[in-house]
Amino acid sequence: MYSKDVKRCFALLIKIKQLIEIERGRTILLKLKNISKQFAGKVILDEINVEIENGEIVSMLGPSGSGKTTLLNIILGLTPMDSGTIIFNDKDISQTSMKERGFNIVFQDYALFPNLNAYKNIIYGLKNKPKLISSDELDSLIEFLELKPHLLKGIDQLSGGQKQRVALARTLAVKPKILLLDEPLSALDGVIKETIKERIKAITQKYKLTTIIVTHDPEEALTMSDKVLILEQGKVSQFGTPKQIIHQPNNNFVEEFILRQLKIKRDNIYDLFEGCHA
């Protein structure tokens, strides 16, 4: 057993480390330690270890069955893990309920209420928390997402991009501690995708909001994110910046799954432009 003096020294060292990290603009907000999960005897996640900094955009990337959606749901609190620890802001939240965690998600299908107009969808989560956001803050959020002309429209009157923005507004209105996005661009066409990508990045900067995204598209992950977590069959293949992944791939899977797809897309675009000038 450690003496009280030694424990005080440990606590002081931890505090000094935290202050240094804050001074450098680097604080670890979320730690996933040895996260494992099985379904019906099949390993879905195997000893996942990741640290996410405050204000970062992190994409979880991998093919179908890699475990990325399961990991997102474990972070949210929707799916229990078999073993491991989740630390948020230096507190163990492994057994904390989804509601008490205070994270919020925009689902792939947006999960908007078709019987409510856009505005009522946005304020839906505030029914029992009317003082959570001021009217000025709500107006600013609506203005920022360019939704003012669409507030009285029914959901079936909105385009895909407008529905996405309504879903984002509804989630941001309740001031989530972490924003989770499940395949946010999969239902959008090419032009709208680029607009939404820039908007998501602007949201994280404006609200200093840590954001975790699930995607199967390497281009989306590498162009939107500060860091990318690449999963293969429930294991971490690589976790790093887009630059690290492109220039220092960890293994053949990263090389084949990520870089080969990007190179094919790049070559197709080059061929297209060369054909136009021929």
Secondary structure as UniProt FT lines:
FT   HELIX           4..23
FT   TURN            24..25
FT   STRAND          28..39
FT   TURN            40..41
FT   STRAND          42..53
FT   TURN            54..55
FT   STRAND          57..61
FT   TURN            64..65
FT   HELIX           68..76
FT   STRAND          83..88
FT   TURN            89..90
FT   STRAND          91..92
FT   TURN            94..95
FT   HELIX           98..101
FT   STRAND          104..106
FT   TURN            108..111
FT   TURN            114..115
FT   HELIX           118..122
FT   HELIX           124..126
FT   TURN            127..128
FT   TURN            130..131
FT   HELIX           135..144
FT   TURN            145..146
FT   HELIX           148..150
FT   TURN            151..152
FT   HELIX           155..157
FT   HELIX           160..173
FT   STRAND          179..182
FT   TURN            184..187
FT   HELIX           190..207
FT   STRAND          211..215
FT   HELIX           218..224
FT   STRAND          227..232
FT   TURN            233..234
FT   STRAND          235..240
FT   HELIX           242..247
FT   HELIX           252..254
FT   HELIX           255..259
FT   HELIX           260..277
//
